[in-house]
Amino acid sequence: MGNILSSYLCPHPPIIINEIGKGREKKVKDTLESLNLVAKDIKEKSPTTIIVISPHGPVFRDAIAINYQKTLSGDLRNFGCSEVSNIKENNIKLVDKILNKSKSRDINTVKLDKESTRMYRNITLDLDHGVQVPLHFIDQEYNNYKLVHITYGLLGSEELYNFGRAIKNAVKETDERVVIIASGDLSHKLTEDGPYGYDPSGPKFDRLLTNFIKNKKYEEIINLDKNLAKKAGECGLNSINIMLGALDGYETVPTVLSYEGTFGVGYAVAKFDIKGENNKSLLEKINSEAKEKMKRLRDDEDSYVKLARKSLEYFIKKGKRINLDNEIPEEMIEKKAGTFVSIKKNGNLRGCIGTILPTKKNIANEIIDNAIKAGTEDPRFYSIQENELKNLVYSVDILGKPEKVNSIDDLDINRYGVIVTSGRKRGLLLPNLEGVNSVKEQLNIVLRKANISPNEDYTIERFEVIRHN
């Protein structure tokens, strides 16, 4: 029976490699020393396979990608150093078992091979720097192993944890001795002079995460505020969630070996020693809490949100429009208005379509049409599938009448949405959206949506909304 020997959290900045940093790497000496300790620890354990979970391979919104090439290779030429390279044998047998275990848990995976490069645009099968940087240090001490290269998807933390458990079960059905690397940097927004600027969420996120690791508070990591993580600009949390799932049921001893934010980005190195199995699983509790949270959301839905959800669910399951029932409030039958229906999955947009002005005889029919279109016709996404319905969160915006403005001083990102028009080109952006922090940013986004150059002549309209969520 196979076993997971230990797991590690490793950062992946190419600058810490001497050939790229050219001396600058010395500014993060604690990180270098910790990665060298990780390499020595792995040498001592002598794994037959190393699994690396990276943020920087092909990332899918709804699936986890696993490289299926027999030989895995890549270099760091994108960072000016093609001579730093890796060639490893892929553990295809283990990959097949991971794919099968994932399928049995209803987790979407993508098998990346040459056919994938024809199916998806801009897909590369090369090892990304999220894999290569940690392996650069490991290989200096130990290189007698096969590799599994996984790129996390934009799934919920519960699903990522569940995928980690699939990895554990797959390993157990082999004779492999496995080490897992969760590759990821923490916040990229620690300092004003850093490459991504400063956000107070950055230091807060890093402090919380490193403390949770130190104190073995894995459930708190799974439940970390996703908005906080997004504002912090991190790329390691999803890797960690998968790794923790692979450790589910093991007795672990976590140690944060180092943390540095010298370059404005958080570099944490941690190891998770395994002391045997304890048969204590978080998975059932995590899944139960997720279901309870969704139940509360469904119970709190008002008539607008409920109609949007039921309209899409009925269309996906039955292939036709839902009929209006007697429970629809009079105001939705008697009034007309433009409406937008937004759908999110795991905190990420899954579809959004609407009308600026009313096109149907009432608000109820406007919602039905836009809910179906948001789920099946938004060109940014493929059509929502039936197995996704239970995980979707809806909001409905009822638009007020647009009014022209003569100055951007009349705009307010929280109160007003904005419409820009130039000839036949037109774009709309709803108010009070996450990630839109200024009127200037609001205008830039809506102009891009409308394909209008800032140098063109265009008109601006504003509108208020009543948001139901």
C-alpha positions in Angstrom: 0.0 0.0 0.0 1.3 3.4 -0.9 1.7 6.3 1.5 2.1 10.1 1.6 5.4 10.7 3.5 5.1 14.4 4.0 3.9 17.7 2.5 5.4 21.1 2.0 4.3 24.6 1.2 6.9 26.2 -1.1 7.0 29.7 -2.8 8.0 29.9 -6.4 9.6 33.3 -7.2 12.2 32.7 -10.0 14.2 35.6 -8.5 15.4 33.3 -5.7 17.3 31.2 -8.2 20.9 32.4 -8.4 21.1 32.5 -12.2 18.0 34.8 -12.3 18.3 36.7 -9.1 22.0 37.5 -9.7 22.6 38.3 -6.1 19.1 39.7 -5.3 18.1 36.3 -3.9 20.3 37.0 -0.9 17.7 39.4 0.3 15.5 36.5 1.2 18.1 34.3 2.8 15.5 32.8 5.2 13.5 31.5 2.3 16.6 30.0 0.6 17.7 28.3 3.8 14.2 26.9 4.4 13.9 25.5 0.8 17.3 23.9 1.3 16.0 22.3 4.5 13.0 21.0 2.6 15.3 19.5 -0.1 17.4 17.7 2.6 14.2 16.5 4.3 12.9 15.1 1.0 16.3 13.4 0.4 16.0 11.7 3.7 12.5 10.4 3.0 13.5 9.3 -0.6 10.1 9.4 -2.2 9.4 7.5 -5.4 7.0 10.3 -6.7 6.6 14.0 -6.0 3.3 15.6 -6.7 3.4 19.3 -7.3 0.2 21.4 -7.2 0.8 24.7 -9.0 -1.2 27.9 -9.8 0.6 28.6 -13.0 -0.2 25.8 -15.4 -3.4 25.9 -17.5 -6.1 27.1 -15.0 -9.7 26.1 -15.7 -12.7 27.8 -14.0 -14.4 24.5 -13.4 -11.8 21.7 -13.4 -8.4 20.6 -12.2 -5.8 20.1 -14.8 -3.3 17.1 -14.7 -0.5 16.8 -17.1 -0.6 13.5 -19.0 2.6 13.7 -21.1 4.9 10.8 -20.5 7.8 13.1 -20.2 7.4 16.4 -18.3 9.8 19.1 -19.2 10.3 22.9 -19.1 12.7 25.7 -18.5 12.8 29.3 -17.2 13.4 31.1 -20.5 10.5 33.4 -19.8 12.6 34.7 -16.9 15.7 35.0 -19.0 17.3 31.7 -18.0 16.7 28.8 -20.4 19.6 26.9 -18.9 17.6 26.2 -15.7 15.4 23.4 -16.9 13.7 20.1 -15.8 13.0 16.8 -17.4 11.0 14.2 -15.4 9.2 11.0 -16.0 5.5 11.4 -15.4 3.9 8.8 -13.1 1.1 8.0 -15.5 -0.2 5.0 -13.4 -0.7 7.3 -10.4 -2.3 10.0 -12.6 -4.8 7.5 -13.9 -5.8 6.5 -10.4 -6.2 10.2 -9.4 -8.4 10.8 -12.4 -10.5 7.8 -11.6 -10.9 8.7 -7.9 -11.8 12.3 -8.9 -14.5 11.0 -11.3 -16.0 8.9 -8.6 -16.2 12.0 -6.4 -17.8 14.0 -9.2 -14.8 16.3 -9.5 -14.1 17.7 -12.9 -10.6 17.1 -14.2 -8.8 17.8 -17.5 -6.2 15.4 -18.8 -3.6 17.6 -20.5 -2.0 16.0 -23.5 -1.3 16.9 -27.1 -5.0 16.6 -27.9 -5.7 19.2 -25.3 -3.5 21.7 -27.0 -5.7 21.4 -30.1 -8.9 21.6 -28.1 -8.0 24.6 -25.9 -6.4 27.8 -26.9 -3.0 28.9 -25.5 -2.5 25.6 -23.6 1.1 24.7 -22.8 2.2 21.3 -21.6 5.6 22.7 -20.3 6.4 22.6 -16.6 5.5 26.1 -15.2 7.7 28.0 -12.8 5.4 27.0 -9.9 6.8 23.5 -10.4 10.3 24.3 -11.6 11.4 26.7 -8.8 10.7 24.2 -5.9 12.2 21.4 -7.9 15.3 23.4 -8.6 16.2 23.3 -4.9 15.0 19.7 -4.4 17.0 18.3 -7.3 20.2 19.7 -5.8 19.8 17.1 -3.0 17.6 14.4 -4.5 16.3 13.7 -8.0 15.5 10.0 -8.1 11.7 10.4 -8.4 8.8 10.5 -10.9 6.7 13.6 -11.1 2.9 14.4 -11.1 2.1 17.9 -12.3 -1.3 19.3 -11.2 -2.7 22.8 -11.8 -5.5 23.7 -9.5 -8.9 25.0 -10.9 -11.1 27.8 -9.6 -13.2 25.5 -7.6 -14.6 26.0 -4.1 -12.4 25.1 -1.1 -14.6 22.1 -0.2 -14.2 20.7 -3.7 -10.4 21.3 -3.7 -10.2 19.6 -0.4 -12.2 16.7 -1.7 -9.8 16.4 -4.7 -6.9 16.2 -2.2 -8.7 13.3 -0.6 -9.0 11.7 -4.0 -5.2 12.0 -4.3 -4.7 10.3 -1.0 -7.0 7.4 -1.9 -5.2 7.0 -5.3 -1.8 6.9 -3.6 -3.0 4.1 -1.2 -3.9 1.9 -4.2 -0.2 2.0 -5.4 3.2 1.1 -4.0 4.3 4.7 -4.2 6.1 6.7 -1.5 4.8 10.2 -2.2 5.7 13.7 -1.2 3.3 16.6 -2.0 4.4 20.2 -2.7 1.8 22.9 -2.5 3.4 25.6 -4.6 2.2 29.1 -4.0 3.1 32.6 -2.9 1.1 34.4 -0.4 -0.1 38.0 -0.8 1.4 40.0 -3.7 0.3 43.3 -2.1 2.4 43.8 1.0 4.2 47.1 0.2 3.5 50.3 -1.8 6.8 49.8 -3.7 6.2 46.1 -4.5 5.3 45.0 -8.0 1.6 44.9 -7.2 1.2 47.8 -4.8 -0.3 47.6 -1.3 -3.6 46.5 0.1 -4.2 46.1 3.9 -5.8 42.8 3.1 -2.3 41.5 2.1 -0.5 41.5 5.5 -3.8 40.4 7.2 -4.2 37.4 4.9 -0.5 36.3 5.4 -0.7 36.7 9.1 -3.9 34.7 9.4 -2.7 31.9 7.1 0.7 31.4 8.7 -0.9 31.4 12.2 -3.5 28.9 11.1 -0.7 26.6 9.8 1.4 27.0 13.0 -1.6 26.2 15.2 -2.9 23.4 13.0 -6.2 25.1 12.3 -6.9 23.5 9.0 -10.6 24.0 9.1 -10.0 27.8 9.5 -7.8 27.6 6.4 -10.6 25.9 4.4 -13.0 28.6 5.6 -10.8 31.6 5.0 -12.6 34.6 3.6 -12.4 34.4 -0.2 -12.9 38.1 -0.6 -9.9 38.7 1.8 -7.8 36.2 -0.3 -8.8 37.9 -3.5 -7.9 41.4 -2.2 -4.6 40.1 -0.9 -3.7 38.9 -4.4 -2.4 35.5 -3.3 -1.8 32.4 -5.5 -1.2 29.7 -2.8 -4.5 29.1 -1.0 -6.0 26.7 -3.5 -2.8 24.6 -3.6 -2.9 24.5 0.2 -6.5 23.4 0.2 -5.7 20.4 -2.1 -2.7 19.5 0.0 -4.8 19.6 3.2 -7.3 17.3 1.6 -4.5 14.8 0.8 -3.5 15.0 4.5 -7.1 14.3 5.7 -7.1 11.5 8.2 -3.4 11.8 8.9 -1.9 12.9 12.2 0.3 15.9 11.1 2.8 18.2 12.7 3.0 21.5 10.8 6.0 23.8 11.1 6.4 27.2 9.4 10.1 27.2 8.6 10.1 30.9 7.4 8.1 33.8 6.2 9.5 36.8 4.3 7.9 39.7 2.4 11.0 41.5 1.3 10.0 42.1 -2.3 6.4 43.0 -1.5 5.2 39.4 -1.9 4.8 36.9 0.9 7.1 33.8 0.7 6.1 31.2 3.3 7.9 27.8 3.6 6.2 25.2 5.7 6.4 21.4 6.2 3.8 19.0 7.4 5.3 15.9 9.0 3.1 12.9 9.0 3.0 10.7 12.2 0.6 8.1 11.0 -3.2 7.9 10.6 -5.7 9.2 13.1 -8.9 8.4 11.2 -10.2 11.9 12.0 -11.6 13.3 8.8 -12.7 17.0 8.2 -14.2 16.2 4.9 -17.7 15.1 6.2 -17.9 18.2 8.4 -16.7 20.5 5.6 -19.3 19.1 3.1 -22.0 19.3 5.7 -21.3 22.9 6.5 -21.2 23.8 2.8 -24.6 22.2 2.3 -26.0 24.0 5.4 -24.7 27.4 4.1 -26.3 26.8 0.7 -29.6 25.9 2.4 -29.6 29.1 4.4 -29.0 31.0 1.2 -31.9 29.3 -0.5 -34.2 29.9 2.5 -33.3 33.6 2.5 -34.1 34.1 -1.2 -36.7 36.7 -2.0 -39.2 36.3 -4.9 -36.9 37.9 -7.4 -33.9 35.7 -6.7 -36.1 32.6 -6.4 -37.7 33.2 -9.8 -34.3 33.6 -11.4 -33.0 30.4 -9.9 -36.1 28.3 -10.6 -36.2 29.6 -14.2 -32.7 28.4 -15.0 -33.1 25.1 -13.1 -36.3 24.4 -14.9 -34.8 25.2 -18.3 -31.7 23.1 -17.7 -33.7 20.1 -16.5 -36.8 20.3 -18.8 -35.5 22.3 -21.8 -38.3 24.8 -21.7 -39.4 28.0 -20.0 -41.1 27.9 -16.6 -44.7 29.1 -16.2 -45.5 31.9 -13.9 -47.4 30.8 -10.8 -49.7 32.6 -8.3 -46.8 33.2 -5.8 -45.3 35.9 -8.0 -45.8 39.3 -6.3 -48.0 41.8 -8.1 -45.2 44.3 -8.5 -43.3 41.8 -10.7 -46.4 41.3 -12.8 -47.5 44.9 -13.1 -44.2 46.8 -13.5 -41.7 46.9 -16.3 -37.9 47.4 -15.9 -34.6 46.4 -17.3 -33.1 43.6 -15.3 -29.7 41.9 -14.9 -29.3 38.3 -13.6 -25.9 37.4 -12.2 -24.8 33.9 -11.4 -21.8 32.9 -9.3 -20.1 29.6 -8.5 -17.5 29.4 -5.7 -17.4 33.2 -5.6 -16.5 33.5 -9.3 -18.8 34.8 -12.0 -20.5 32.0 -13.9 -22.8 34.1 -16.1 -24.4 37.6 -16.3 -26.9 38.9 -18.9 -29.5 41.6 -18.7 -31.4 44.4 -20.4 -30.9 48.1 -20.0 -34.6 48.9 -20.8 -37.6 46.5 -20.5 -38.1 44.2 -23.4 -40.9 42.0 -21.9 -44.4 42.8 -20.7 -43.3 42.7 -17.0 -40.4 42.3 -14.6 -41.1 38.6 -14.0 -40.8 37.7 -17.7 -37.7 39.9 -17.9 -36.1 37.9 -15.1 -37.0 34.5 -16.6 -35.5 35.4 -20.0 -32.3 36.9 -18.5 -31.8 34.0 -16.0 -31.9 31.5 -18.8 -29.6 33.5 -21.0 -27.1 34.2 -18.2 -26.9 30.4 -17.6 -26.8 29.3 -21.3 -25.8 32.2 -23.6 -23.2 34.3 -21.9 -20.4 34.1 -24.5 -17.7 34.2 -21.8 -18.7 30.8 -20.4 -20.0 27.5 -21.6 -23.6 26.6 -20.7 -24.3 25.7 -17.1 -24.7 21.9 -16.6 -27.3 20.2 -14.4 -24.7 19.0 -11.8 -23.7 22.6 -11.2 -27.1 23.9 -10.2 -26.8 23.0 -6.5 -23.7 25.2 -6.1 -24.9 28.4 -7.9 -25.7 31.7 -6.2 -27.9 34.3 -7.9 -28.5 38.0 -7.7 -31.0 40.1 -9.6 -30.7 43.8 -10.3 -33.7 45.9 -11.2 -32.5 48.9 -13.2 -33.9 52.4 -12.8 -34.3 54.8 -15.7 -30.9 55.9 -17.2 -30.1 59.6 -17.1 -27.4 61.5 -18.9 -24.5 63.0 -16.9 -22.2 65.8 -18.0 -19.3 65.2 -15.6 -17.8 62.2 -14.0 -18.2 64.0 -10.7 -21.9 63.0 -11.0 -20.9 59.3 -10.8 -20.6 57.1 -7.7 -19.4 53.6 -8.0 -21.5 52.3 -5.1 -24.7 54.1 -6.0 -24.8 54.3 -9.8 -24.2 51.9 -12.7 -22.9 53.5 -15.8 -23.7 53.2 -19.5 -21.4 54.5 -22.3 -22.5 55.0 -25.9 -20.5 55.9 -29.1 -22.5 55.5 -32.3 -23.7 51.8 -32.3 -21.3 50.8 -29.6 -22.7 50.6 -26.1 -21.5 49.2 -22.8 -23.0 48.9 -19.3 -21.5 48.2 -15.9 -23.5 47.6 -12.7 -22.8 49.6 -9.5 -21.2 48.3 -6.3 -19.1 45.6 -7.9 -16.3 43.8 -6.2 -12.9 44.9 -7.5 -14.1 48.3 -8.9 -12.6 50.9 -6.5 -12.9 54.2 -8.3 -15.0 56.1 -10.9 -12.0 56.1 -13.2 -11.7 52.3 -13.0 -15.4 52.0 -13.5 -15.3 54.0 -16.7 -12.2 52.2 -18.0 -13.9 48.8 -17.6 -17.2 49.8 -19.2 -15.3 51.5 -22.2 -13.4 48.2 -22.7 -16.6 46.3 -22.6 -18.1 48.5 -25.3 -14.9 48.5 -27.4 -14.8 52.3 -27.1 -11.5 54.1 -27.0 -11.1 56.7 -24.3 -10.2 59.2 -27.0 -13.5 58.7 -28.9 -16.5 60.9 -28.3 -19.0 59.1 -26.1 -22.0 59.8 -23.9 -22.3 58.7 -20.3 -25.5 57.8 -18.5 -26.0 56.7 -15.0 -28.7 54.6 -13.4 -29.6 53.2 -9.9 -30.5 49.6 -9.2 -32.4 47.7 -6.6 -30.3 44.6 -5.9 -31.8 41.4 -4.8 -29.4 38.7 -3.5 
